[in-house]
Amino acid sequence: ENITVKVNGSAVDKYDYDRAEGRIVIYKSDVTGDIEINADGVPRTYTIIFDMQGGSGGTENTAATYLQSLAAVTPPTRAGYTFGGYYTEANGAGEQYYSYDGKSNKIYDKTSDVTFYAKWSANSYTVTLDAAGGTGSGTVTAVYDSDMPEITKPVRKGYTFGGYFTQQNGGGEQYYNADAVS
């Protein structure tokens, strides 16, 4: 911090500065006119830690200067999820400081190091169900990392339903069993 004290335009060297209280004391004998006090402080810089909440590849931490704009960061990625920004609390709770693209329109208003938490939204996918000539073909909307939605078991005369698979004729990964349950 740089503090200048002037009386009638002339610098005064005899004063006490109490940093903890933010108080400047000028000796009575030096006060002979108008008093001018200028104090230039250096804004403090803090560290923001980014908790990616299961994501990876993004900026891990960055420096932030009090009451200054926040620099853009590289957003993390996570398979099956869309990044929704960084917040002051987990799961998208609290105040948002960074948007989905890693940019911020905020100034850093904290007076300490902080951790910001990634918000993730599970992606939805349209899944086409091919009943191979039976009833029940169509689409369902599946949410990543969630159970498949309920369906009606398809029917085809002369056949027994064996489930829905990722490949024809029961090949690949099974998503619905013979009872049409995921």
C-alpha positions as CSV (number, residue, x, y, z in Angstrom):
1,E,0.0,0.0,0.0
2,N,1.2,3.5,-0.8
3,I,-0.1,6.3,1.4
4,T,0.6,10.0,0.9
5,V,-0.4,12.6,3.5
6,K,-0.3,16.3,2.5
7,V,-1.1,19.4,4.5
8,N,-1.6,22.6,2.3
9,G,-0.2,20.7,-0.6
10,S,3.1,19.7,1.1
11,A,3.9,16.1,2.1
12,V,3.9,15.2,5.7
13,D,6.2,12.4,6.9
14,K,5.0,12.3,10.5
15,Y,1.9,10.2,10.7
16,D,1.0,6.8,12.0
17,Y,-0.9,4.2,10.0
18,D,-2.8,1.4,11.7
19,R,-3.3,-1.2,8.9
20,A,-5.7,-3.4,11.0
21,E,-8.0,-0.5,11.7
22,G,-7.4,1.5,8.5
23,R,-6.7,4.6,10.6
24,I,-4.2,7.4,9.9
25,V,-3.2,9.6,12.7
26,I,-1.6,13.0,11.9
27,Y,0.2,14.9,14.7
28,K,-1.6,18.0,15.8
29,S,1.5,20.2,15.3
30,D,1.5,19.3,11.6
31,V,-2.1,20.3,11.0
32,T,-1.9,23.9,9.7
33,G,-4.5,23.8,6.9
34,D,-6.3,21.5,4.6
35,I,-5.4,17.8,4.8
36,E,-5.3,15.6,1.8
37,I,-4.8,11.8,2.1
38,N,-4.3,9.5,-0.8
39,A,-4.0,5.7,-0.3
40,D,-3.3,3.4,-3.2
41,G,-3.7,-0.2,-2.3
42,V,-2.8,-3.3,-4.4
43,P,-5.8,-5.6,-4.8
44,R,-5.2,-9.0,-3.4
45,T,-5.1,-12.1,-5.6
46,Y,-6.7,-15.4,-4.6
47,T,-6.9,-18.9,-6.0
48,I,-10.1,-20.4,-7.4
49,I,-10.0,-24.2,-7.4
50,F,-12.4,-25.9,-9.9
51,D,-14.0,-29.1,-8.6
52,M,-15.0,-30.8,-11.8
53,Q,-17.4,-33.2,-10.1
54,G,-16.5,-36.2,-12.2
55,G,-15.4,-34.2,-15.3
56,S,-11.9,-33.9,-16.7
57,G,-9.7,-31.9,-19.0
58,G,-10.7,-28.4,-17.8
59,T,-8.8,-25.7,-16.0
60,E,-7.9,-27.0,-12.5
61,N,-7.4,-23.6,-10.9
62,T,-6.9,-19.9,-11.7
63,A,-5.8,-16.7,-10.0
64,A,-8.5,-14.1,-9.3
65,T,-7.9,-10.6,-8.2
66,Y,-10.4,-8.9,-5.9
67,L,-13.0,-6.7,-7.7
68,Q,-11.5,-7.6,-11.1
69,S,-13.0,-9.5,-14.0
70,L,-12.6,-13.2,-14.1
71,A,-10.5,-14.7,-16.8
72,A,-12.1,-17.3,-19.1
73,V,-11.2,-21.0,-18.3
74,T,-11.3,-24.2,-20.3
75,P,-14.5,-26.1,-19.4
76,P,-14.2,-29.8,-18.4
77,T,-15.9,-32.6,-20.3
78,R,-17.7,-35.7,-19.0
79,A,-19.1,-38.6,-21.1
80,G,-22.9,-38.5,-21.4
81,Y,-23.2,-35.1,-19.7
82,T,-23.4,-31.4,-20.6
83,F,-21.4,-28.9,-18.6
84,G,-23.6,-26.1,-17.2
85,G,-21.0,-23.9,-15.6
86,Y,-19.3,-23.4,-12.2
87,Y,-21.2,-22.6,-9.0
88,T,-20.3,-21.7,-5.4
89,E,-22.0,-25.0,-4.3
90,A,-22.2,-28.5,-5.6
91,N,-24.8,-29.7,-8.1
92,G,-25.4,-26.2,-9.5
93,A,-26.5,-24.7,-6.2
94,G,-25.4,-21.3,-5.0
95,E,-24.3,-18.5,-7.3
96,Q,-23.0,-19.1,-10.8
97,Y,-19.6,-17.6,-11.6
98,Y,-18.8,-19.3,-14.9
99,S,-21.1,-20.3,-17.8
100,Y,-21.1,-23.5,-19.9
101,D,-18.4,-22.0,-22.3
102,G,-15.9,-21.2,-19.5
103,K,-16.6,-17.5,-19.6
104,S,-17.6,-15.2,-16.8
105,N,-19.4,-11.9,-16.7
106,K,-18.8,-11.4,-13.0
107,I,-16.1,-9.7,-11.0
108,Y,-14.3,-11.6,-8.2
109,D,-16.0,-10.4,-5.0
110,K,-14.6,-12.9,-2.6
111,T,-11.9,-12.1,-0.1
112,S,-10.4,-15.6,0.2
113,D,-9.5,-18.6,-1.9
114,V,-12.6,-20.6,-3.0
115,T,-13.7,-23.8,-4.7
116,F,-16.3,-23.6,-7.5
117,Y,-18.2,-26.7,-8.4
118,A,-19.1,-28.0,-11.9
119,K,-22.8,-28.4,-12.7
120,W,-23.6,-31.4,-15.0
121,S,-26.9,-32.3,-16.7
122,A,-27.3,-35.8,-18.1
123,N,-27.8,-36.0,-21.8
124,S,-31.0,-37.4,-23.3
125,Y,-31.0,-39.7,-26.3
126,T,-33.7,-40.9,-28.7
127,V,-33.5,-44.7,-28.9
128,T,-35.3,-46.4,-31.8
129,L,-36.9,-49.8,-30.9
130,D,-37.2,-52.1,-33.9
131,A,-39.7,-54.9,-33.1
132,A,-38.6,-56.8,-36.2
133,G,-42.0,-57.2,-37.6
134,G,-43.9,-57.2,-34.3
135,T,-46.0,-54.5,-32.6
136,G,-44.2,-52.0,-30.4
137,S,-41.7,-50.4,-32.7
138,G,-41.1,-46.7,-32.1
139,T,-38.8,-44.5,-30.1
140,V,-38.2,-43.8,-26.4
141,T,-36.2,-41.1,-24.7
142,A,-33.4,-42.4,-22.6
143,V,-31.4,-40.3,-20.1
144,Y,-27.7,-41.1,-19.7
145,D,-26.8,-43.1,-16.5
146,S,-30.5,-43.7,-15.8
147,D,-32.7,-46.7,-16.2
148,M,-34.3,-47.1,-19.6
149,P,-37.9,-45.9,-19.7
150,E,-40.8,-48.4,-19.4
151,I,-42.1,-49.9,-22.6
152,T,-44.9,-52.3,-23.7
153,K,-43.7,-55.8,-24.6
154,P,-43.9,-56.2,-28.3
155,V,-45.9,-59.1,-29.9
156,R,-45.3,-61.0,-33.1
157,K,-47.3,-64.0,-34.1
158,G,-45.3,-67.2,-34.0
159,Y,-42.4,-65.7,-32.1
160,T,-41.3,-65.2,-28.5
161,F,-39.9,-61.8,-27.6
162,G,-36.3,-62.2,-26.3
163,G,-35.5,-58.5,-25.5
164,Y,-34.1,-55.4,-27.2
165,F,-30.4,-55.5,-28.1
166,T,-28.0,-53.1,-29.8
167,Q,-27.6,-55.5,-32.8
168,Q,-30.0,-57.6,-34.8
169,N,-30.9,-61.1,-33.8
170,G,-30.0,-60.7,-30.1
171,G,-26.4,-59.5,-30.7
172,G,-24.6,-56.8,-28.8
173,E,-25.6,-55.3,-25.5
174,Q,-29.1,-56.1,-24.1
175,Y,-31.2,-53.1,-23.0
176,Y,-34.5,-54.8,-22.4
177,N,-35.1,-58.4,-21.3
178,A,-37.8,-60.8,-22.5
179,D,-40.2,-59.2,-20.1
180,A,-39.5,-55.7,-21.6
181,V,-37.8,-54.6,-18.4
182,S,-34.6,-52.7,-18.5
